[in-house]
Structure formats: C-alpha cells, structure tokens
Amino acid sequence: MYIRSFLLKTVVFLLLLLVGCGDEGLVDPHGETTLPPPDTTGFHAVDFPTATGSAWTYINVDTNQEFTVRVEGTRDIGGTTHRQMTISALTTEKPDEFTLEAVDHLSANAYYLRLDTDFHEEFPYPLLATYFFKTPQALIESAFDIVLPLDNPIYHQKHFPPRRLWDFPLEIGKEWVVFEKAVGIPVTVTRYVAGKDERVTVPAGSYTTYVVHEEVVYGDSPEPSAFLISPPAIYWIAPSVGVVQYRYSRYRATAELFSQTFALKSVYLPE
C-alpha cells in the first residue's frame, strides 16, 4: 500500500511538472506551454534569451558610463515563479555616488515607484532588481526592488497591473499596451514594432535588429489636447541576443529634449 501510494504521488508530481512548466522551466500561469512552430515568421519568445546566468553590459555612447543586468535566481510572486534580473549601479568617476539615469529605462521609461496612486516624479532611488516570467506569448514584468535610505533598505513592490514588456511574435506593425493606469493621473504606455532587418553596430558587435518604439501618454485632463506625450523610447532587439541598443528621452514631455543612448558593450549567454 505504501509503495502504491508513493508511486501514485510520483506520477502526479511528474504530470504536474510537465503541465506546469513553460518556456525555460518557468511555471506558466496560463498553461501556454506550446512553442511556436519553427517555420513561422517573426521574432518569437525563444529568440529572446532569458536563461539564468545571462548578462548584458550597456555603455552610454556619450559618457562611457556602464551598467550590467544579470538573470540570476528566482522568486515566487503571486504563485508564479519569476526570474530575477539584477541591475548594477551605473559607473561614475565620483566614488560612493549613485547614478540612476540609465538603469530604470529598459522598461516603460522609468515609470516605477508609486506613491499612493501616482508615480514618483523623480524616482531618486536605485533600482536593484526586476522580476519577470516568459511564455511563448509574452514577457511579463511583475515586480521590482529598489534601495531606500532606511534601516531595512530593500523595498519590494509589485506592478499593478503587471507589464507586458514584449508581445510575441514581434512583427512589423504590431502594437500592444505595456501597461495602463486609470486611477489618479492616467498613464498609458504602448510599444509598436516600427522596423526590422535594421543593421546596428555596437561595441559588442554588429546585429540585424527589430526596431520597437515605446510611447507614454501622461494625461491629467479629459481633453486630449492637454495630454503630455513623451518622446518615444526606441529599442533595437536582435534574435538570440536581446536588446542591443536603446534610446530614451527623459521622463515625460519637457520643454528641452534630453535623450540618452545605451549600446550593448558585452553579452554572456550560457550554453
């Protein structure tokens, strides 16, 4: 009886493992575990590397400042296994100085920390990590960690709603909502695929890329003419590599355009 019960539990566990694990071993909350057929066109989830151990170092093309993002470890968020992407501080010539202008723009142009229902205007705190999961249909970011000047400095906050950073497959003309906030001052972030096969040369090499634009509409009036629209951020994404270059204009619409470009300096992708 004990052996039969043990075998039954083992079979149930294996079945749950097979059904519950999606792309790259992550728990798939929607049961969408079927990878796209290899003969379909477009940029698919399998083309966007997210395996544990992956690392990308970016350099500011104007200031030569650098930062590195790494996929390392997992964390349960709302019952779903998420990968953790850690984010280093931006290098600076001044010791003991935090420089935050780059590391919070790979996702939704710096809209992170919320106070009450609205985003913190200047976001003066270092972004330490983000948490995401990937299915064949999308890469979703659900939470993040920041460093606060407190006795217990690590502050963990969930996105509400989660952010659909990438919608697969990427194809010319495709558009999707990254996230939309209706409570308080409304904010809508959208991305759309504006081009493909664009050749981009960065310190890490030369890549053929898809070009994705991101637009933020920040509305504090029911009149569309009063909405503030940020200049679009632009991402160049290469299959099997990820984001090889991105440019953003800080933060929302401003009287004076202030943009920065970060290029991929090096990438490590485990076998």
PyMOL commands that set and color helices and strands:
alter all, ss='L'
color gray80, all
select helices_A, chain A and resi 2-20+23-25+45-47+108-110+224-226
alter helices_A, ss='H'
color red, helices_A
select strands_A, chain A and resi 55-60+66-77+80-87+114-115+118-119+127-134+138-147+154-167+175-181+187-202+205-218+228-229+233-238+242-249+259-268
alter strands_A, ss='S'
color yellow, strands_A
deselect
rebuild
show_as cartoon
